[in-house]
Amino acid sequence: MKGVTMKLNYNLLIIKIFLLLSLTSVLCENVTEFDKLCKSRMCLHKCCPKGTFVLGNLPSEKQCRYPKTTGFVTKAYDFSDIPLYHRNLTKSGRTLGQVYTLIPGIMLDDQFNADSYDYSAIHFLYMTEEGLLYQEAPNRLIRWHELNRDEFCVDYRLMDDGKVGQPRFWTVLKATGITGADSHDVMFYIIGMFISCVFLMVVLVVYALLPELHTLSGMILMAYVSSLLMAFLLLGIIQLQQFSENVCFGLAYSTYFFLMASFCWMTIMSYDLWCLNCHCGRITSKIKARRKFRNYCLSAWGVAAGLTIFLIITNHISMPNLRWFVTPNIPNQGCFIAGDEKLLYLYIPILVLTLTNWVFFLLTSFSLWRDYQSSSMLDKADGVRKDHRKWKNRFLMYLKLSILMGINWVLEVVSSFYPTSKIFYISDFYNVLVGLSIFLIFICNRKTISKLKKRIQWDEDHSPTMKRTYTNQSLNMI
């Protein structure tokens, strides 16, 4: 019985040695002469050194480890289970282990380790006999990526229990790779957003304190500033830390709603100004003003809600058979729309709303120019000329605001296409100027400051009187 056991152990040892040789037969020993060797043979990078496999996926946790060797080995890790394809993505009938020689150890390079990622859970990968790896990102704006041999590596994935799993490709997608932003850049962005929030809050407080500003145009401005304040505040919070998936969804959708609402309210500003100037929307009573503001609320919040509902549906619906349909991909790239999907779900709606805004501005400016050129303006009453000047001043204020926000989002779009450019810092610094500029346009003018001074003076004058009245009433009661 003892002899049978020794013979069985001997056979197991022979099998293990054979399987190890079958693995090393596709590996090249000379790592330093990769370019020279691959001129005469088909070569690819194996992620880890010979005999080790990849444990983990994130840059902070990827390591090359030896697998557990206890038990009976039944599989040769020779990459024969990875099929090869032609350029037209039809299977060639051969496997990676039959065609390629592997150069081990590229994962030991810190830069490659940090930039590479296993996308197999969300992407489809096709290794060709020509040495190119085609990576398909379904439901993404940039769907196909062609990678050469220096932009990916292949290896078996090591499970947490030490067993060897399925083979995987770790790829570097330079355009949409998962890379962390510099902490200084993120902090600069957060500070800019919060400083803007402070100035926007001041604008809201001033308008809330002055009843004279509770006109239709004043209420529209307050709705716009409150939407922008919430959008900036949530954008800053998103950058503070990592959130769970459910919290991430809530922050992303809320931010998108308030951001779209702010641009809807800006469009309503220009529309309301055009209506007043062309005499198609004159307000003759407070009841009509409240009714019109309710209609504006339904329009602004309704459009923003519709866009947000569309974003939620497209983000959660599964479309495996419609790989061409682009989804927002939240939260795979963060707690807001990121990457190339920003163009479709964020920048295009903002562009449409901004263009609509400018159409009404052009119509209003044409109407003002026509009235100015009209000789009948000289014969108009003083009250009419006063209304005309008021509309003109309001038009200029809204025009400044529109230009301000237009420049802001132009910088955002440019910085998104050139993420390593210094334009990123200009865009973040401009975020600080948004809140400050709105404060300067709508608060730091003679009329508003004069009204604010009167309000403060009224409070100072009436506060002691109210105190004396209360005291006299108390004495009478005694």
NUVEXVO-721571 format. One line per field, with one value per residue (C-alpha): residue number from 1; residue in three letters; x, y negated, z negated. Coordinates in nm, 2 decimals. Example, Ala and Ser with C-alpha at 12.3 -4.5 7.8 and 13.67 -1.06 7.14 Angstrom:
BEGIN
num: (1:2)
residu: (Ala:Ser)
u: (1.23:1.37)
v: (0.45:0.11)
w: (-0.78:-0.71)
end
This chain:
BEGIN
num: (1:2:3:4:5:6:7:8:9:10:11:12:13:14:15:16:17:18:19:20:21:22:23:24:25:26:27:28:29:30:31:32:33:34:35:36:37:38:39:40:41:42:43:44:45:46:47:48:49:50:51:52:53:54:55:56:57:58:59:60:61:62:63:64:65:66:67:68:69:70:71:72:73:74:75:76:77:78:79:80:81:82:83:84:85:86:87:88:89:90:91:92:93:94:95:96:97:98:99:100:101:102:103:104:105:106:107:108:109:110:111:112:113:114:115:116:117:118:119:120:121:122:123:124:125:126:127:128:129:130:131:132:133:134:135:136:137:138:139:140:141:142:143:144:145:146:147:148:149:150:151:152:153:154:155:156:157:158:159:160:161:162:163:164:165:166:167:168:169:170:171:172:173:174:175:176:177:178:179:180:181:182:183:184:185:186:187:188:189:190:191:192:193:194:195:196:197:198:199:200:201:202:203:204:205:206:207:208:209:210:211:212:213:214:215:216:217:218:219:220:221:222:223:224:225:226:227:228:229:230:231:232:233:234:235:236:237:238:239:240:241:242:243:244:245:246:247:248:249:250:251:252:253:254:255:256:257:258:259:260:261:262:263:264:265:266:267:268:269:270:271:272:273:274:275:276:277:278:279:280:281:282:283:284:285:286:287:288:289:290:291:292:293:294:295:296:297:298:299:300:301:302:303:304:305:306:307:308:309:310:311:312:313:314:315:316:317:318:319:320:321:322:323:324:325:326:327:328:329:330:331:332:333:334:335:336:337:338:339:340:341:342:343:344:345:346:347:348:349:350:351:352:353:354:355:356:357:358:359:360:361:362:363:364:365:366:367:368:369:370:371:372:373:374:375:376:377:378:379:380:381:382:383:384:385:386:387:388:389:390:391:392:393:394:395:396:397:398:399:400:401:402:403:404:405:406:407:408:409:410:411:412:413:414:415:416:417:418:419:420:421:422:423:424:425:426:427:428:429:430:431:432:433:434:435:436:437:438:439:440:441:442:443:444:445:446:447:448:449:450:451:452:453:454:455:456:457:458:459:460:461:462:463:464:465:466:467:468:469:470:471:472:473:474:475:476:477:478)
residu: (Met:Lys:Gly:Val:Thr:Met:Lys:Leu:Asn:Tyr:Asn:Leu:Leu:Ile:Ile:Lys:Ile:Phe:Leu:Leu:Leu:Ser:Leu:Thr:Ser:Val:Leu:Cys:Glu:Asn:Val:Thr:Glu:Phe:Asp:Lys:Leu:Cys:Lys:Ser:Arg:Met:Cys:Leu:His:Lys:Cys:Cys:Pro:Lys:Gly:Thr:Phe:Val:Leu:Gly:Asn:Leu:Pro:Ser:Glu:Lys:Gln:Cys:Arg:Tyr:Pro:Lys:Thr:Thr:Gly:Phe:Val:Thr:Lys:Ala:Tyr:Asp:Phe:Ser:Asp:Ile:Pro:Leu:Tyr:His:Arg:Asn:Leu:Thr:Lys:Ser:Gly:Arg:Thr:Leu:Gly:Gln:Val:Tyr:Thr:Leu:Ile:Pro:Gly:Ile:Met:Leu:Asp:Asp:Gln:Phe:Asn:Ala:Asp:Ser:Tyr:Asp:Tyr:Ser:Ala:Ile:His:Phe:Leu:Tyr:Met:Thr:Glu:Glu:Gly:Leu:Leu:Tyr:Gln:Glu:Ala:Pro:Asn:Arg:Leu:Ile:Arg:Trp:His:Glu:Leu:Asn:Arg:Asp:Glu:Phe:Cys:Val:Asp:Tyr:Arg:Leu:Met:Asp:Asp:Gly:Lys:Val:Gly:Gln:Pro:Arg:Phe:Trp:Thr:Val:Leu:Lys:Ala:Thr:Gly:Ile:Thr:Gly:Ala:Asp:Ser:His:Asp:Val:Met:Phe:Tyr:Ile:Ile:Gly:Met:Phe:Ile:Ser:Cys:Val:Phe:Leu:Met:Val:Val:Leu:Val:Val:Tyr:Ala:Leu:Leu:Pro:Glu:Leu:His:Thr:Leu:Ser:Gly:Met:Ile:Leu:Met:Ala:Tyr:Val:Ser:Ser:Leu:Leu:Met:Ala:Phe:Leu:Leu:Leu:Gly:Ile:Ile:Gln:Leu:Gln:Gln:Phe:Ser:Glu:Asn:Val:Cys:Phe:Gly:Leu:Ala:Tyr:Ser:Thr:Tyr:Phe:Phe:Leu:Met:Ala:Ser:Phe:Cys:Trp:Met:Thr:Ile:Met:Ser:Tyr:Asp:Leu:Trp:Cys:Leu:Asn:Cys:His:Cys:Gly:Arg:Ile:Thr:Ser:Lys:Ile:Lys:Ala:Arg:Arg:Lys:Phe:Arg:Asn:Tyr:Cys:Leu:Ser:Ala:Trp:Gly:Val:Ala:Ala:Gly:Leu:Thr:Ile:Phe:Leu:Ile:Ile:Thr:Asn:His:Ile:Ser:Met:Pro:Asn:Leu:Arg:Trp:Phe:Val:Thr:Pro:Asn:Ile:Pro:Asn:Gln:Gly:Cys:Phe:Ile:Ala:Gly:Asp:Glu:Lys:Leu:Leu:Tyr:Leu:Tyr:Ile:Pro:Ile:Leu:Val:Leu:Thr:Leu:Thr:Asn:Trp:Val:Phe:Phe:Leu:Leu:Thr:Ser:Phe:Ser:Leu:Trp:Arg:Asp:Tyr:Gln:Ser:Ser:Ser:Met:Leu:Asp:Lys:Ala:Asp:Gly:Val:Arg:Lys:Asp:His:Arg:Lys:Trp:Lys:Asn:Arg:Phe:Leu:Met:Tyr:Leu:Lys:Leu:Ser:Ile:Leu:Met:Gly:Ile:Asn:Trp:Val:Leu:Glu:Val:Val:Ser:Ser:Phe:Tyr:Pro:Thr:Ser:Lys:Ile:Phe:Tyr:Ile:Ser:Asp:Phe:Tyr:Asn:Val:Leu:Val:Gly:Leu:Ser:Ile:Phe:Leu:Ile:Phe:Ile:Cys:Asn:Arg:Lys:Thr:Ile:Ser:Lys:Leu:Lys:Lys:Arg:Ile:Gln:Trp:Asp:Glu:Asp:His:Ser:Pro:Thr:Met:Lys:Arg:Thr:Tyr:Thr:Asn:Gln:Ser:Leu:Asn:Met:Ile)
u: (0.00:0.29:0.45:0.12:0.10:0.46:0.40:0.08:0.28:0.55:0.29:0.14:0.48:0.54:0.20:0.28:0.62:0.46:0.20:0.46:0.67:0.36:0.31:0.67:0.68:0.49:0.70:1.01:1.29:1.45:1.24:1.49:1.51:1.14:1.16:1.45:1.28:0.94:1.08:1.11:0.82:0.46:0.49:0.25:0.30:0.21:0.12:0.30:0.64:0.65:0.46:0.26:-0.08:-0.27:-0.46:-0.69:-0.79:-0.76:-0.42:-0.39:-0.44:-0.31:-0.03:0.15:0.11:0.18:-0.12:-0.19:-0.04:-0.20:-0.43:-0.44:-0.36:-0.60:-0.54:-0.24:-0.23:-0.10:-0.36:-0.51:-0.86:-0.83:-0.96:-0.81:-1.00:-0.95:-0.97:-1.34:-1.39:-1.46:-1.29:-0.97:-0.99:-0.66:-0.58:-0.34:-0.12:-0.07:0.04:0.21:0.52:0.46:0.70:0.63:0.64:0.50:0.27:0.58:0.61:0.44:0.30:0.14:0.01:-0.16:-0.31:-0.42:-0.76:-0.96:-1.27:-1.39:-1.70:-1.83:-1.65:-1.60:-1.24:-1.12:-0.76:-0.65:-0.38:-0.22:-0.13:-0.41:-0.67:-1.01:-1.20:-1.57:-1.73:-2.11:-2.35:-2.06:-2.01:-1.66:-1.75:-1.44:-1.07:-0.78:-0.49:-0.14:0.07:0.22:-0.13:-0.24:-0.13:-0.28:-0.28:-0.48:-0.67:-0.60:-0.90:-0.91:-0.88:-0.56:-0.71:-0.65:-0.95:-1.01:-0.77:-0.81:-0.68:-0.56:-0.58:-0.49:-0.75:-0.59:-0.90:-1.14:-0.91:-1.00:-0.75:-0.77:-0.76:-0.48:-0.59:-0.48:-0.69:-0.99:-0.95:-0.92:-1.24:-1.43:-1.31:-1.42:-1.77:-1.82:-1.70:-1.95:-2.22:-2.15:-2.21:-2.52:-2.66:-2.60:-2.80:-3.09:-3.08:-3.08:-3.37:-3.57:-3.52:-3.64:-4.02:-3.97:-3.77:-4.05:-4.17:-4.21:-3.85:-3.72:-3.89:-3.75:-3.40:-3.44:-3.55:-3.25:-3.00:-3.14:-3.12:-2.76:-2.67:-2.80:-2.62:-2.28:-2.33:-2.39:-2.11:-1.87:-2.01:-1.96:-1.59:-1.54:-1.53:-1.64:-2.00:-2.20:-2.38:-2.73:-2.60:-2.41:-2.72:-2.91:-2.63:-2.59:-2.96:-3.02:-2.72:-2.83:-3.19:-3.08:-2.82:-3.07:-3.33:-3.08:-3.04:-3.42:-3.47:-3.21:-3.41:-3.73:-3.56:-3.49:-3.83:-4.01:-3.80:-3.89:-4.26:-4.26:-4.07:-4.30:-4.61:-4.73:-4.70:-4.79:-4.87:-5.16:-5.21:-5.03:-5.27:-5.17:-4.80:-4.84:-5.03:-4.76:-4.48:-4.66:-4.66:-4.29:-4.23:-4.41:-4.21:-3.86:-3.90:-4.10:-3.83:-3.56:-3.76:-3.82:-3.45:-3.36:-3.62:-3.48:-3.13:-3.24:-3.42:-3.13:-2.89:-3.07:-3.23:-3.03:-2.97:-2.73:-2.87:-2.84:-2.47:-2.48:-2.72:-2.52:-2.60:-2.49:-2.28:-2.33:-2.16:-1.90:-1.70:-1.80:-2.11:-2.19:-2.18:-1.82:-1.61:-1.75:-2.11:-2.10:-2.12:-2.45:-2.63:-2.50:-2.34:-2.59:-2.90:-2.71:-2.63:-2.99:-3.11:-2.84:-2.91:-3.28:-3.18:-2.98:-3.26:-3.49:-3.20:-3.16:-3.53:-3.53:-3.23:-3.39:-3.71:-3.51:-3.31:-3.64:-3.79:-3.48:-3.47:-3.84:-3.91:-4.22:-4.01:-3.96:-4.33:-4.38:-4.48:-4.23:-4.37:-4.33:-3.98:-3.91:-4.04:-3.83:-3.51:-3.61:-3.64:-3.31:-3.13:-3.28:-3.19:-2.83:-2.82:-2.95:-2.72:-2.42:-2.55:-2.60:-2.25:-2.11:-2.26:-2.19:-1.82:-1.83:-1.96:-1.74:-1.44:-1.60:-1.63:-1.27:-1.13:-1.31:-1.15:-0.81:-0.80:-0.42:-0.43:-0.40:-0.75:-0.87:-0.74:-0.90:-1.23:-1.22:-1.11:-1.40:-1.64:-1.55:-1.62:-1.97:-2.12:-1.92:-2.02:-2.39:-2.35:-2.19:-2.45:-2.77:-2.66:-2.38:-2.59:-2.73:-3.09:-3.04:-2.79:-3.02:-3.32:-3.10:-2.99:-3.35:-3.45:-3.17:-3.25:-3.62:-3.53:-3.31:-3.58:-3.86:-3.68:-3.66:-4.02:-4.15:-3.96:-4.11:-4.46:-4.42:-4.30:-4.59:-4.84:-4.69:-4.72:-5.08:-5.15:-5.00)
v: (0.00:-0.23:-0.16:-0.25:-0.58:-0.67:-0.59:-0.81:-1.10:-1.05:-1.06:-1.38:-1.54:-1.44:-1.60:-1.92:-1.95:-1.89:-2.15:-2.40:-2.33:-2.38:-2.73:-2.83:-2.72:-3.03:-3.26:-3.44:-3.46:-3.78:-4.07:-4.35:-4.27:-4.28:-4.49:-4.28:-3.95:-4.06:-4.14:-3.78:-3.64:-3.73:-3.87:-4.00:-4.12:-3.89:-4.11:-3.94:-3.76:-3.39:-3.17:-3.46:-3.60:-3.92:-3.98:-4.27:-4.53:-4.88:-5.06:-5.07:-4.69:-4.52:-4.27:-3.98:-3.67:-3.30:-3.08:-2.81:-2.48:-2.24:-1.97:-1.81:-2.04:-1.97:-2.27:-2.41:-2.79:-2.83:-3.08:-2.82:-2.92:-3.27:-3.26:-3.47:-3.68:-3.82:-4.20:-4.16:-4.01:-3.65:-3.37:-3.24:-2.89:-2.94:-3.04:-3.29:-3.02:-2.87:-3.20:-3.43:-3.43:-3.61:-3.86:-3.86:-4.13:-4.46:-4.50:-4.57:-4.90:-5.15:-5.37:-5.07:-4.93:-5.26:-5.31:-4.96:-4.82:-4.50:-4.61:-4.26:-4.30:-4.59:-4.57:-4.31:-4.23:-4.07:-3.96:-3.94:-3.74:-4.07:-4.17:-4.42:-4.41:-4.55:-4.67:-4.74:-4.96:-4.90:-5.19:-5.44:-5.74:-5.62:-5.26:-5.10:-5.12:-4.97:-4.89:-4.79:-4.54:-4.82:-4.93:-4.60:-4.28:-3.94:-3.71:-3.49:-3.65:-3.53:-3.49:-3.60:-3.24:-3.20:-2.99:-3.08:-3.22:-3.31:-3.49:-3.86:-4.16:-4.47:-4.76:-5.13:-5.35:-5.69:-5.88:-5.74:-5.56:-5.54:-5.78:-5.98:-6.36:-6.53:-6.61:-6.98:-7.02:-6.86:-7.09:-7.39:-7.29:-7.24:-7.58:-7.75:-7.60:-7.68:-8.04:-8.08:-7.94:-8.20:-8.49:-8.32:-8.28:-8.66:-8.74:-8.53:-8.68:-9.04:-8.97:-8.80:-9.10:-9.36:-9.33:-9.58:-9.31:-9.05:-9.14:-8.88:-8.94:-8.93:-8.60:-8.45:-8.57:-8.41:-8.08:-8.09:-8.17:-7.91:-7.64:-7.74:-7.75:-7.39:-7.27:-7.42:-7.30:-6.94:-6.95:-7.05:-6.78:-6.51:-6.59:-6.57:-6.19:-5.85:-5.76:-5.44:-5.36:-5.46:-5.79:-5.85:-5.80:-6.06:-6.32:-6.27:-6.30:-6.59:-6.78:-6.72:-6.84:-7.17:-7.23:-7.19:-7.40:-7.69:-7.70:-7.67:-7.97:-8.17:-8.09:-8.20:-8.53:-8.62:-8.50:-8.71:-9.01:-8.96:-8.93:-9.26:-9.44:-9.32:-9.40:-9.04:-8.97:-9.29:-9.23:-9.44:-9.29:-9.08:-8.79:-8.77:-8.80:-8.51:-8.30:-8.37:-8.28:-7.95:-7.88:-7.96:-7.72:-7.44:-7.51:-7.53:-7.26:-7.04:-7.05:-6.99:-6.70:-6.55:-6.56:-6.41:-6.13:-6.05:-6.04:-5.80:-5.57:-5.55:-5.49:-5.20:-5.02:-4.72:-4.73:-4.44:-4.41:-4.79:-4.84:-5.16:-5.34:-5.57:-5.56:-5.80:-5.53:-5.66:-5.57:-5.37:-5.70:-5.88:-6.04:-6.25:-6.23:-6.20:-6.11:-6.14:-6.09:-6.45:-6.57:-6.40:-6.42:-6.75:-6.98:-6.93:-7.01:-7.31:-7.42:-7.39:-7.60:-7.85:-7.89:-7.94:-8.20:-8.39:-8.38:-8.57:-8.81:-8.88:-8.93:-9.17:-9.36:-9.40:-9.53:-9.78:-9.89:-9.93:-10.14:-10.35:-10.41:-10.50:-10.87:-10.82:-10.75:-11.13:-11.18:-10.92:-11.01:-11.03:-10.71:-10.51:-10.63:-10.54:-10.19:-10.16:-10.26:-10.01:-9.73:-9.83:-9.82:-9.49:-9.36:-9.46:-9.29:-8.96:-8.99:-9.01:-8.71:-8.51:-8.60:-8.51:-8.16:-8.11:-8.16:-7.94:-7.64:-7.70:-7.67:-7.35:-7.19:-7.29:-7.16:-6.83:-6.77:-6.87:-6.74:-6.79:-7.15:-7.45:-7.55:-7.33:-7.59:-7.88:-7.70:-7.63:-7.99:-8.11:-7.91:-8.14:-8.44:-8.31:-8.37:-8.69:-8.82:-8.75:-8.93:-9.23:-9.25:-9.22:-9.35:-9.60:-9.86:-10.20:-10.10:-9.77:-9.92:-10.22:-9.99:-9.78:-10.09:-10.20:-9.86:-9.85:-10.21:-10.11:-9.82:-10.04:-10.31:-10.07:-9.82:-10.06:-10.18:-9.83:-9.77:-10.09:-10.00:-9.65:-9.80:-10.04:-9.77:-9.56:-9.85:-9.90:-9.54:-9.56)
w: (0.00:-0.08:0.26:0.44:0.25:0.34:0.70:0.70:0.56:0.81:1.09:0.95:0.95:1.31:1.41:1.23:1.40:1.74:1.68:1.57:1.88:2.09:1.94:1.98:2.34:2.45:2.22:2.33:2.08:2.20:2.09:2.17:2.54:2.61:2.93:3.07:3.00:3.14:3.48:3.56:3.36:3.25:2.90:2.64:2.28:1.99:1.70:1.42:1.40:1.49:1.25:1.09:1.18:1.12:0.79:0.77:1.03:0.89:0.92:0.54:0.50:0.82:0.73:0.88:0.66:0.68:0.67:0.42:0.55:0.31:0.46:0.80:1.09:1.38:1.61:1.81:1.79:2.14:2.26:2.50:2.38:2.54:2.90:3.17:3.43:3.78:3.83:3.93:3.58:3.70:3.51:3.68:3.52:3.34:2.98:2.82:2.68:3.02:3.19:2.95:2.73:2.40:2.24:1.87:1.61:1.76:1.46:1.25:1.43:1.19:1.47:1.65:1.32:1.24:1.59:1.67:1.59:1.64:1.83:1.91:1.68:1.89:2.23:2.50:2.61:2.94:2.97:3.34:3.51:3.63:3.27:3.22:2.94:3.03:2.72:2.76:2.50:2.55:2.50:2.51:2.74:2.84:2.88:3.03:2.92:3.12:2.89:2.99:2.78:2.56:2.44:2.29:2.12:2.08:1.77:1.55:1.27:0.92:0.69:0.33:0.22:0.41:0.70:1.06:1.24:1.61:1.83:1.86:2.06:1.86:2.10:2.10:2.25:2.27:2.38:2.12:1.88:1.51:1.37:1.06:1.07:0.89:0.53:0.57:0.88:0.70:0.40:0.63:0.80:0.46:0.32:0.64:0.63:0.26:0.30:0.58:0.35:0.09:0.34:0.48:0.13:0.06:0.38:0.26:-0.09:0.05:0.29:0.01:-0.22:0.03:0.11:0.40:0.58:0.55:0.90:1.18:1.30:0.95:0.88:1.20:1.10:0.75:0.91:1.14:0.86:0.63:0.90:0.98:0.61:0.56:0.87:0.76:0.40:0.51:0.76:0.48:0.25:0.51:0.52:0.14:0.10:0.23:0.19:0.21:0.53:0.41:0.27:0.59:0.80:0.58:0.60:0.98:1.06:0.82:0.97:1.32:1.24:1.08:1.35:1.63:1.43:1.41:1.79:1.83:1.60:1.79:2.11:1.94:1.84:2.20:2.31:2.05:2.15:2.51:2.42:2.23:2.50:2.78:2.57:2.58:2.21:2.02:1.65:1.53:1.18:0.91:0.97:1.34:1.24:0.99:1.26:1.51:1.26:1.19:1.57:1.58:1.29:1.47:1.78:1.61:1.36:1.61:1.87:1.61:1.47:1.81:1.90:1.56:1.60:1.94:1.79:1.52:1.76:2.01:1.72:1.56:1.86:1.99:2.36:2.45:2.80:2.86:2.81:3.03:2.79:2.57:2.19:1.92:1.76:1.40:1.16:1.35:1.41:1.09:0.93:1.23:1.61:1.71:2.01:2.37:2.25:2.12:2.48:2.54:2.20:2.07:2.33:2.61:2.38:2.25:2.60:2.71:2.41:2.46:2.83:2.75:2.49:2.75:3.00:2.76:2.69:3.06:3.10:2.80:2.92:3.27:3.11:2.90:3.21:3.40:3.13:3.10:3.48:3.49:3.50:3.30:2.99:2.97:2.93:2.66:2.31:2.03:1.87:2.19:2.24:1.87:1.93:2.24:2.05:1.77:2.03:2.19:1.85:1.77:2.11:2.06:1.72:1.86:2.15:1.92:1.73:2.05:2.17:1.83:1.83:2.19:2.14:1.83:2.03:2.33:2.09:1.94:2.28:2.39:2.06:2.10:2.44:2.31:1.95:1.91:2.03:1.81:1.93:1.65:1.40:1.59:1.59:1.22:1.14:1.36:1.14:0.86:1.08:1.17:0.83:0.78:1.12:1.05:0.72:0.89:1.17:0.96:0.62:0.67:0.85:0.72:0.71:0.52:0.28:0.22:0.15:-0.08:-0.28:-0.32:-0.44:-0.70:-0.80:-0.84:-1.06:-1.28:-1.31:-1.39:-1.62:-1.92:-1.86:-1.86:-2.18:-2.35:-2.23:-2.38:-2.71:-2.73:-2.66:-2.93:-3.18:-3.09:-3.14:-3.49)
end
